[in-house]
Amino acid sequence: MNGGTQRAGAQNGTNGLPGAPPNAAADATKVENINSKRFDVEYLGPDLRSLSARHTQEELDVVARLAPADHDFPTPEPKPTRNPVLMLWRWWVQFLLPGMGMFSEAYFIFAIGNIKPLFAIQYPACFGKETPHDCNQSTMTNIQNLEISAIIAGMLGFGFVADVLGRKWGSRTTMIVMFIGGCLLTGAYGPKAQVFLSVFCFALFFYSCGVGGEYPLAASSASERAEADPKLRKRRGETVVLTFSQQGWGNFANTLVILLLLAIQGATGDVSSKEAEITWRVQFGIGTVICFCVMVYRWLYLTESKVWRAEHESVKQELRKEKDPATLLGHRSWREHYVIFKFYWPRLLITCLGWVANDFAVSSVLMLLCSAATM
């Protein structure tokens, strides 16, 4: 859809199509009008006669507009070196630094299951097994569901923002939300267990909204970064995988930090309430510092996706040429989304089902691990 499978299927007129009827003058006119466009024919097929019969000229114009922008933005080659440290640094900056948002979100999200035993020590009648309970048990047992709901809301909201305003501002906004959420989680406090639980849930919901935005932004930014460089275009899957691999490192880092903090306090056996509180607050604080560093980097050094900018400007120019009413007034044309969905819904459906299956498996395992940790 972004030009990855563009073929010259529209370069053959109706005369070159097998089985074209003699009285296909109307169809031929439609085809000739779009012969100068480039199509992604993986779904549409090479038979432009049948294509023009199934869709209106307006819809064909929209589809033809999906891939006219030039995506070749090669990056300058750095000076060759044999220094292994410098080579590792360049590789990290190119492939892993863009995924530090995923590192931060995994550090916090996986921390919730890791610190529940610490909460049970500090608030035994709320997170532990002491009775009578002094907090709402329904809220306490649904923390993971609250987290997932906020992530879904963030995916939809920030995904929309990134499409309208751009990847740069979307990435900046998500990291600001995650940084503020990290501060709220670090300083969560309440004189009673119920008050603390309410404050903690609000802070977690706020932070998780930023996490939800990080998912589509990290994936689209990694994909477009590879698409922009001809040398990386065939390694697009690798760039996306390396970006999301930061989740595993974030989980590992959080577990390591908690163990080190307990060891520093000498809490290798029984853990007191004070030691538990210091541990979970400090580990959240360390994660917040990481969010702050990523936020500063994105404000100072992050540039807009060249592929997004090229496509955005190309579509606007095409709509102006067609004298689209919404574009001439300075508004966004929503008919684009309808036509794109009409043509490409099978790909969107398969992609969504793949993510659903992946998240179902991963989230189920994580929830079981979190439940086991509190038993």
Residue pairs with C-beta under 8 A, 6 or more apart in sequence:
1 40
1 66
1 67
1 340
1 344
1 347
2 66
2 67
2 71
2 223
2 224
2 227
2 307
2 311
3 38
3 40
3 66
3 67
3 69
3 71
3 227
4 40
4 227
4 233
4 236
5 40
5 41
5 42
6 38
6 39
6 40
6 67
7 39
7 40
7 41
7 46
8 38
9 39
9 41
9 44
9 45
9 46
9 48
10 31
10 34
10 35
10 36
10 37
10 38
10 39
10 41
10 48
10 64
11 35
12 46
12 48
13 28
13 31
13 32
13 35
14 20
14 24
14 27
14 28
14 31
14 32
14 48
14 49
17 47
17 48
17 49
20 27
20 28
20 49
24 49
27 49
27 52
27 53
28 49
30 52
30 57
30 60
31 48
31 49
31 52
33 57
33 60
34 48
34 52
34 57
34 60
34 61
34 64
37 61
37 64
37 65
37 68
38 64
38 67
38 68
39 63
39 64
39 67
40 63
40 66
40 67
43 343
43 344
43 346
43 347
44 51
44 63
44 343
45 51
51 60
52 60
55 63
58 339
59 339
59 342
59 343
61 318
61 322
62 335
62 336
62 339
62 340
63 339
63 340
63 343
65 314
65 315
65 318
66 340
68 314
68 318
69 307
69 310
69 311
69 313
69 314
70 310
71 227
71 228
71 307
71 310
72 228
72 230
73 228
73 229
73 306
73 307
73 310
74 229
74 230
74 231
75 229
78 90
81 87
95 238
95 239
95 242
95 243
96 242
96 243
96 245
96 246
97 297
98 218
98 221
98 222
98 225
98 243
99 218
99 222
99 242
99 243
99 244
99 245
99 246
100 246
100 290
100 294
100 297
101 171
101 174
101 175
101 178
101 214
101 217
101 218
101 294
102 214
102 218
102 243
102 244
102 246
102 247
102 250
103 246
103 247
103 249
103 250
103 253
103 290
104 175
104 178
104 182
104 214
104 250
104 287
104 290
104 291
104 294
105 178
105 210
105 211
105 214
105 247
105 250
106 246
106 247
106 248
106 249
106 250
106 251
106 254
107 250
107 251
107 253
107 254
107 287
107 290
108 178
108 181
108 182
108 185
108 207
108 211
108 254
108 284
108 287
109 147
109 208
109 211
110 250
110 251
110 254
110 255
110 366
111 254
111 258
111 280
111 283
111 284
111 287
112 143
112 144
112 147
112 204
112 370
113 366
113 369
113 370
113 373
114 254
114 255
114 258
114 373
115 258
115 279
115 280
115 283
116 127
116 370
116 373
116 374
117 373
117 374
118 271
118 276
118 277
118 279
118 280
119 126
119 127
119 276
119 280
120 127
120 128
120 129
120 374
121 128
121 271
121 272
121 273
121 276
122 273
122 276
122 277
123 134
123 135
123 193
123 196
124 130
125 131
125 132
125 133
125 134
125 135
125 193
126 133
126 134
126 135
126 140
126 193
126 194
126 196
126 197
127 140
127 374
134 192
134 193
134 194
135 193
135 194
135 196
135 197
136 194
136 197
139 197
139 198
139 201
140 197
143 201
143 204
144 367
144 370
146 201
146 204
146 205
146 208
147 204
147 205
147 208
148 208
148 363
149 205
150 204
150 205
150 206
150 207
150 208
150 209
150 211
150 212
151 208
151 209
151 211
151 212
151 215
152 212
153 209
153 212
154 174
154 177
154 208
154 209
154 210
154 211
154 212
154 213
154 214
154 215
155 212
155 213
155 215
155 216
156 212
157 209
157 212
157 213
158 170
158 173
158 174
158 209
158 210
158 212
158 213
158 214
158 216
158 217
159 213
159 216
159 217
161 169
161 170
161 173
161 213
162 169
162 170
162 171
162 213
162 216
162 217
162 220
164 332
166 304
166 305
166 308
166 309
166 312
167 217
167 220
167 221
167 224
167 304
167 305
167 308
168 298
168 302
168 303
168 304
168 305
170 213
170 217
171 217
171 221
171 298
171 302
172 295
172 298
172 299
172 302
173 213
174 210
174 211
174 213
174 214
174 217
175 210
175 214
175 291
175 294
175 295
175 298
176 210
176 295
177 206
177 207
177 209
177 210
177 213
178 207
178 210
178 211
178 214
178 291
178 295
179 288
179 291
179 292
179 295
180 206
180 207
181 203
181 204
181 206
181 207
181 208
181 209
181 210
182 207
182 284
182 287
182 288
182 291
183 288
184 199
184 202
184 203
184 206
184 207
185 200
185 203
185 204
185 207
185 284
185 288
186 281
186 284
186 285
186 288
187 281
188 196
188 199
188 200
188 203
189 196
189 199
190 196
190 197
190 198
190 199
218 243
218 244
219 240
219 243
219 244
220 305
220 308
221 243
221 305
222 236
222 239
222 240
222 242
222 243
223 236
223 239
223 240
224 305
224 306
224 307
224 308
225 232
225 239
225 305
226 232
226 233
226 235
226 236
226 238
226 239
226 240
227 233
227 236
227 307
228 305
228 306
228 307
232 239
254 283
254 287
257 283
257 286
258 279
258 280
258 283
261 278
261 279
261 282
261 283
262 268
262 271
262 275
262 279
265 275
265 278
265 279
267 275
267 279
271 279
315 336
316 327
319 326
319 327
319 333
320 327
320 328
324 333
326 332
326 333
326 334
327 333
341 348
